[in-house]
Amino acid sequence: MRNAKARETALTGMLFALAVALSFLESMVTPLLGLMPAMKLGLANIVVMYALLYLRTRSAVLLVLLKALFALLTRGATAGFLSLCGGGLSLLVLWGMLRLPFSVSGYAFTVCGALAHNLGQLLAACCILSSAMALSYAPVLLVAGGAVGALSCVLSRGVFAALPMTERGREADKNPFVKK
């Protein structure tokens, strides 16, 4: 039991480091792709999805909180709040999708997660601005969320297949990335 906790703690720490590295990478790549401000590829969110699917929910929640804290410390209070709201709503939607009475496809899973992330950030921006003006950005972010979600699905399929399965991942009948 103690070994399992230590292993999960170490893995969560490594996943957080990976999420930070992927976040840095996407901040470098985003301008090269000519994307609008605040549009990112969502690579770090794949790490949270992995934790939710293959570890315990607690690890995924911890990753969302750590990512938000990291954004707060490196980019300020607004970035930290947007990260927390986007990541938190996305995680909540993904967690809920895993508890549906039917299984969902990997595509639906990742696209819903990306759209929820964008919606969470838009709602947070409305709170910060004390105005619904931020919602005018919604159509652009929702289209981008659909595209990023599709990209996340393709990347997740490849990455998750290459990684070793944990006990939970092998038994998760609702996991959209486990072949049944």
C-alpha positions as CSV (number, residue, x, y, z in Angstrom):
1,M,0.0,0.0,0.0
2,R,2.7,2.4,0.9
3,N,4.6,1.6,-2.2
4,A,1.6,2.3,-4.4
5,K,1.1,5.7,-2.8
6,A,4.7,6.6,-3.2
7,R,4.6,5.5,-6.9
8,E,1.5,7.5,-7.6
9,T,2.9,10.6,-5.9
10,A,6.1,10.3,-7.9
11,L,4.1,9.7,-11.1
12,T,1.9,12.7,-10.4
13,G,5.0,14.8,-9.9
14,M,6.5,13.6,-13.2
15,L,3.1,14.3,-14.9
16,F,3.1,17.8,-13.5
17,A,6.6,18.4,-14.9
18,L,5.5,17.1,-18.2
19,A,2.4,19.3,-18.2
20,V,4.6,22.4,-17.5
21,A,7.0,21.4,-20.3
22,L,4.2,20.9,-22.7
23,S,2.6,24.2,-21.7
24,F,6.0,25.9,-22.4
25,L,6.3,24.1,-25.7
26,E,2.8,25.2,-26.8
27,S,3.5,28.8,-25.8
28,M,6.4,28.7,-28.2
29,V,4.6,27.0,-31.0
30,T,1.3,29.0,-30.9
31,P,2.7,32.2,-32.4
32,L,4.4,30.2,-35.1
33,L,1.1,28.7,-36.1
34,G,-0.5,32.2,-36.3
35,L,-3.1,31.5,-33.7
36,M,-5.0,34.3,-31.9
37,P,-4.1,35.2,-28.4
38,A,-5.3,32.8,-25.7
39,M,-5.6,30.0,-28.3
40,K,-3.4,27.0,-27.4
41,L,-3.1,23.5,-28.5
42,G,-4.1,22.0,-25.1
43,L,-1.1,19.6,-25.0
44,A,-0.9,19.9,-21.2
45,N,-4.5,18.9,-20.9
46,I,-3.7,15.5,-22.4
47,V,-1.6,14.9,-19.2
48,V,-4.7,15.6,-17.0
49,M,-6.8,13.3,-19.2
50,Y,-4.1,10.6,-18.7
51,A,-4.3,11.1,-14.9
52,L,-8.1,10.9,-14.9
53,L,-8.1,7.7,-17.1
54,Y,-5.2,5.8,-15.7
55,L,-4.6,7.1,-12.2
56,R,-7.0,8.2,-9.5
57,T,-9.3,11.2,-9.9
58,R,-7.4,12.8,-7.0
59,S,-4.3,12.9,-9.2
60,A,-6.1,14.6,-12.0
61,V,-7.6,17.2,-9.6
62,L,-4.1,17.8,-8.1
63,L,-2.7,18.3,-11.6
64,V,-5.4,20.9,-12.5
65,L,-4.6,22.8,-9.2
66,L,-0.9,22.6,-9.7
67,K,-1.2,23.9,-13.3
68,A,-3.3,26.8,-12.1
69,L,-0.8,27.5,-9.3
70,F,2.1,27.4,-11.8
71,A,0.2,29.9,-14.1
72,L,-0.5,32.1,-11.1
73,L,3.2,32.2,-10.1
74,T,4.6,32.6,-13.6
75,R,2.0,34.7,-15.4
76,G,-0.1,36.3,-12.7
77,A,-3.5,36.2,-11.0
78,T,-5.6,36.4,-14.2
79,A,-3.7,33.5,-15.9
80,G,-4.0,31.5,-12.7
81,F,-7.8,32.1,-12.4
82,L,-8.4,31.3,-16.1
83,S,-6.3,28.1,-15.8
84,L,-8.2,27.0,-12.7
85,C,-11.7,27.7,-14.2
86,G,-10.9,26.2,-17.6
87,G,-9.1,23.2,-16.2
88,G,-11.6,22.7,-13.5
89,L,-14.7,22.7,-15.8
90,S,-12.9,20.5,-18.3
91,L,-12.0,18.0,-15.6
92,L,-15.6,18.0,-14.2
93,V,-17.0,17.4,-17.7
94,L,-14.6,14.6,-18.4
95,W,-15.2,13.0,-15.0
96,G,-19.0,13.2,-15.7
97,M,-18.6,11.6,-19.1
98,L,-16.8,8.6,-17.6
99,R,-19.8,8.1,-15.3
100,L,-22.4,8.1,-18.1
101,P,-24.4,4.8,-18.5
102,F,-22.8,4.3,-21.9
103,S,-19.3,4.7,-23.2
104,V,-18.2,7.6,-25.3
105,S,-15.7,7.7,-28.1
106,G,-12.3,9.2,-27.7
107,Y,-13.2,12.0,-30.1
108,A,-16.3,13.0,-28.1
109,F,-14.3,12.8,-24.9
110,T,-11.5,15.0,-26.0
111,V,-13.6,17.5,-27.9
112,C,-16.0,17.9,-24.9
113,G,-13.0,18.4,-22.6
114,A,-11.6,21.1,-24.9
115,L,-14.9,22.9,-25.3
116,A,-15.5,22.8,-21.5
117,H,-12.0,24.2,-21.0
118,N,-12.7,27.1,-23.3
119,L,-16.2,27.7,-21.8
120,G,-14.7,27.7,-18.3
121,Q,-12.1,30.3,-19.4
122,L,-14.8,32.4,-21.1
123,L,-17.0,32.4,-18.0
124,A,-13.9,33.3,-15.9
125,A,-13.2,36.2,-18.3
126,C,-16.8,37.4,-17.9
127,C,-16.3,37.4,-14.1
128,I,-13.0,39.3,-14.4
129,L,-14.4,41.9,-16.8
130,S,-17.7,42.1,-15.0
131,S,-19.3,42.0,-18.4
132,A,-20.6,39.5,-20.9
133,M,-18.4,41.2,-23.5
134,A,-15.9,38.3,-23.3
135,L,-18.6,36.0,-24.7
136,S,-18.2,37.7,-28.1
137,Y,-15.0,35.6,-28.3
138,A,-17.0,32.4,-27.9
139,P,-17.6,31.4,-31.5
140,V,-13.9,31.6,-32.3
141,L,-12.9,29.7,-29.2
142,L,-15.6,27.0,-29.7
143,V,-14.5,26.3,-33.3
144,A,-10.9,26.3,-32.1
145,G,-11.9,23.9,-29.2
146,G,-13.4,21.5,-31.7
147,A,-10.2,21.5,-33.7
148,V,-8.0,21.2,-30.7
149,G,-10.1,18.5,-29.3
150,A,-9.8,16.5,-32.5
151,L,-6.0,17.0,-32.4
152,S,-5.9,15.9,-28.7
153,C,-7.8,12.7,-29.7
154,V,-5.3,11.8,-32.3
155,L,-2.3,12.5,-30.0
156,S,-3.9,10.8,-27.0
157,R,-4.5,7.6,-28.9
158,G,-0.9,7.4,-29.9
159,V,0.5,8.5,-26.6
160,F,-1.7,6.4,-24.4
161,A,-1.1,3.3,-26.5
162,A,2.6,3.7,-26.1
163,L,2.5,4.2,-22.3
164,P,2.3,1.3,-19.8
165,M,-1.2,0.7,-18.5
166,T,-1.8,0.9,-14.8
167,E,-4.2,-1.3,-12.9
168,R,-7.0,1.3,-13.2
169,G,-6.4,1.8,-16.9
170,R,-6.7,-1.9,-17.7
171,E,-10.0,-2.3,-15.8
172,A,-11.7,1.0,-16.9
173,D,-14.5,-0.2,-19.1
174,K,-15.5,3.4,-19.8
175,N,-12.1,4.5,-20.9
176,P,-12.6,5.8,-24.5
177,F,-9.0,5.0,-25.4
178,V,-8.9,1.3,-24.3
179,K,-9.8,-1.1,-27.1
180,K,-12.7,-3.3,-26.1
